[in-house]
Amino acid sequence: MPFARFVPKIDPFLVWLTMAVVLASLLPARGTAGDLFWLLSKAAIVLLFFLHGAKLSRNAILQGLGNWRLHLATLGTTFILFPALGLTTAWLARDWIDPLLVLGLLFLTLLSSTVQSSIALVSVARGNVAAAVCSASLSNLLGIVVTPLLVGLLMVTGKTHDGFDWQAVESVSVQLLLPFVAGHLLRPWIGGFVERNKKLLMPIDRGAILLVVYSAFSAAVVGGIWSRVDAPDLAVLLALSAAILGLVMLTDLALARSMGLPREDFIVLLFCGSQKSLVTGVPMAGALFAPAQVGMVVLPLMIFHQLQLFVCAWIAARLANEAQAAPA
């Protein structure tokens, strides 16, 4: 097999994200323009989650629910193991990097799994695609509620001092949950259009994320982010992200062996359990944190996102090669 198949590719969307950060660093939106971009980003978040609700297929979830042991293991990895590692990492890193970066590290561990990339990786690795669709969809559906609750329980966002921020949860309910539910309830009427026009709607999805990133980093640049974050900080973030990802994948491997999961289901656990969603994480950070904080908070997530794609794409290619070489 050509060597190039094992070389992870850079996600083109990350290039656009990087360009948005560079643009915000060179030409940040200030004053009235900054306020306007922030309002536009809020509207984009509402549209994004409305479309997510419209795209969620109840049939895909119901068809895969029978494999409940696998789904519980995947959700446990996403919403129990990851947060435990996040709390540990945040405690260890508290004296090494800026507190907002520590907050961002913890925040990324509280997010749901990806949908598109998880399913794509499972497919490449010859895993159980139907179960991957179910696990990833369940993770995202639960994450809209579970992630804000975990943020309220495990973080102090600056509005309360008791560790639980009901105002932030209410904000997420209005900005994310209601549009999601509305989109899903309208799926019988607009679902067909959404499915037929995925390629046309993708720019809306990604454009909304880019708008939120530009707005967030503009506020962060005005607040002096690049005087607070330097190359050693980025190196520490990369090392900690690698440690978290490695521990999660090793734990999933041990868990799959102890549960006696077949190879196809182990692949679902490995990829759906180890991914964290940038698509939901960035808008959620915009809803949960103050504008000046969002850029710092999402920076660890952006680093982790690209790292998980590099590592998991390489592993998926290796697993595909093993499956192809195995005797029929």
Number of C-alpha atoms within 10 A of each C-alpha: 6 6 6 8 13 15 13 16 13 12 12 9 12 15 11 14 19 16 14 21 23 15 15 21 20 11 12 21 23 15 10 9 12 19 15 14 19 22 14 16 25 21 14 22 26 21 20 25 26 23 23 21 24 25 20 19 15 13 10 17 19 10 13 17 17 12 13 12 11 21 25 13 18 28 22 13 24 25 22 15 20 24 22 15 19 25 20 13 18 22 12 12 18 14 10 13 18 15 15 19 27 24 24 25 28 27 27 28 30 28 30 31 33 25 22 13 19 28 25 18 26 30 19 17 27 21 26 19 22 17 27 32 24 24 33 27 24 22 24 21 19 14 23 22 15 18 23 27 19 20 23 21 14 20 19 15 18 10 14 14 10 11 16 20 22 15 13 20 22 15 15 23 17 14 23 26 20 16 22 26 17 15 24 23 15 14 20 11 12 15 20 12 14 17 12 10 11 12 10 10 16 11 12 15 19 16 17 24 24 24 21 29 25 29 33 31 29 31 28 22 23 17 15 13 18 12 8 13 14 11 8 11 15 16 11 14 23 16 13 20 24 17 13 21 23 15 16 21 19 13 16 23 16 12 17 20 13 9 12 11 16 12 16 17 20 23 27 30 32 26 30 31 29 28 27 27 23 21 18 22 26 26 27 23 23 26 24 22 16 15 22 20 23 27 30 26 27 28 22 24 26 18 16 27 20 17 18 19 19 16 15 24 24 19 19 24 19 16 19 19 17 13 15 12 9 8 6 5
